[in-house]
């Protein structure tokens, strides 16, 4: 079991990795582990030890050293061996000297692959003999920057894009990650500020920003898209805590203005895609984790399909009591993606996701050290500071929120040729929020829908290459918001109830407009990109009589890239 520095989970264990990482020492700091679970775990470990002594005589092993083309050792390489007949796999990680070893292999043929970000290795097959150790050294080459990113809407090569783009692959998302929140996969990306306050009662507590100040609530200036369906709403806000990282296969991060293609709220773009495992008609994958402070997570994922149809369905449940008082949460997520080829040039893709958190507690905004450092109470028990008052209110009134959100959409894509593509996407969403705040309770019902059509193409005019993208966007959002005065609970730890209705308002947001982008490549070293977007935006319309103001926004840019495209 790995130990994490995150105070939320001091230790966790993924049963999917049990028996695959050689020499793993399983320890835990779980404070409230039930004695029966401990007995079962000890019995399981003892049985695994006894079995290993018996199988060691009839099984083989594989070892070797991993280096790059310049003979430098490569630590941290993930080596996976898969039995050709049974499809069972074992995994090892190279140490600081580049050495790896996998034992307990049944006799037979194995497919071997090595993974390290930034490097490439060709898979190969080895034969393992019982009672013997097979030695196979590996040499990894530097991977070329020839990946294609679709976040730019024009399917360009990563090495030739005149923007800062980072790609996070599925293996990077899975390895050494709990996969409970989006921020885990985005740490370390230059120019991207990521913060997780671990406050699930405050919209998940996740903050993301690209080269800009971070808003206190929600997320603005960053567009998030999942399988072609925008998670960002019409008013430009995004709830990143609703993303199920366990079902994401790839993330493209574009740092820089993308308002022409994605609207005026797109100061950057996160495009998430689902990958399909079609190695067999149906593949079931389970992931079970547990740790301290009541942490546990279970996920079941199903992949499969054939040449014409692919699908992925994932259900996960996450629960924690929190390392702070009044910070417990239970979250259930479901995601389904289906892709079907209607013909050789036409395909349709459907997406549906659900996020349900019945009630996530929210601790006070003050950390424990700050609260203890201030003179909190008088000799009679009264509060003497704002820290004392804020913490007392948070705990006595049981702050938190309950959220249910669903989203679905369909995408139709038709290729007229290798360089001509038409794509149309329609989607809808709803969100229900019940929040107990500082001194008032909020009820929010949100609904929205959108449509997008686009035409992508390219041609060659003499020696000059021309690419273009043009289309039309429309997005609508309706919010029904009520605010009530708060009646504190009668007993500590109970939930506050609604008092007098203070605010009753309805907000409507509509955003629509055409866009166009053209890229001209006169030489293999120079590319010129120009874009234009005209967007008509109707600001929120509230129940109170106010003049209705309509706005227009225009986005125009010109980019010149100079380099040597691959």
Number of C-alpha atoms within 10 A of each C-alpha: 17 14 15 12 8 8 13 18 22 19 23 24 21 18 14 12 15 14 14 19 16 17 10 12 9 13 12 17 14 17 11 10 14 9 9 9 10 11 10 11 12 12 12 11 12 12 11 12 11 10 11 14 11 10 15 16 12 15 20 22 20 20 17 16 19 25 19 16 11 9 10 12 18 20 18 18 21 18 20 19 25 18 21 13 9 9 10 11 16 20 22 22 21 21 16 11 14 20 21 25 21 23 18 21 27 18 17 16 17 23 16 19 18 23 18 18 14 11 15 17 16 12 11 11 14 16 13 21 18 17 17 15 18 16 14 12 12 18 19 22 14 13 13 12 13 13 13 17 22 14 22 19 16 20 13 16 15 21 18 20 17 15 16 13 21 17 19 17 17 19 14 17 22 16 11 12 14 19 18 18 21 22 18 18 22 20 12 10 15 13 13 18 18 18 15 16 11 20 23 27 25 22 23 20 20 22 23 24 20 19 14 12 11 17 12 9 14 19 20 23 25 26 26 25 19 19 20 22 25 22 20 21 21 24 21 18 18 22 19 21 21 23 21 22 22 24 28 21 18 21 24 21 22 25 23 17 20 23 23 23 25 23 27 23 20 23 21 25 26 21 23 24 20 20 18 19 18 17 11 10 12 14 14 12 11 15 17 17 17 21 23 22 23 18 23 19 23 16 19 17 19 17 21 19 20 14 8 12 16 20 23 23 19 21 20 22 18 18 19 22 19 23 17 17 14 22 22 23 24 20 22 19 23 20 24 19 24 19 19 18 16 14 10 9 13 16 18 19 20 21 21 20 22 20 21 19 22 15 22 27 26 30 26 23 12 13 12 13 8 10 18 11 9 13 13 17 13 10 6 6 8 11 16 13 14 13 22 20 15 17 18 14 18 25 19 18 24 25 28 27 24 23 20 20 19 19 21 19 22 21 21 18 19 18 17 12 9 9 11 15 19 18 18 18 20 19 21 20 20 18 17 18 20 18 23 28 20 15 15 20 24 19 18 17 17 18 19 20 20 22 19 19 18 20 19 21 19 18 12 11 10 7 10 12 16 18 19 20 21 21 19 19 19 20 22 19 21 20 21 17 17 17 20 19 17 20 16 19 14 12 10 11 14 14 17 22 16 17 14 11 14 11 13 14 14 18 15 20 18 21 22 20 18 20 23 20 22 19 20 19 18 15 14 15 13 15 21 16 18 16 21 19 24 19 22 17 21 18 16 18 19 17 13 9 7 8 8 11 10 11 11 12 12 15 17 14 14 12 13 13 15 14 14 11 16 12
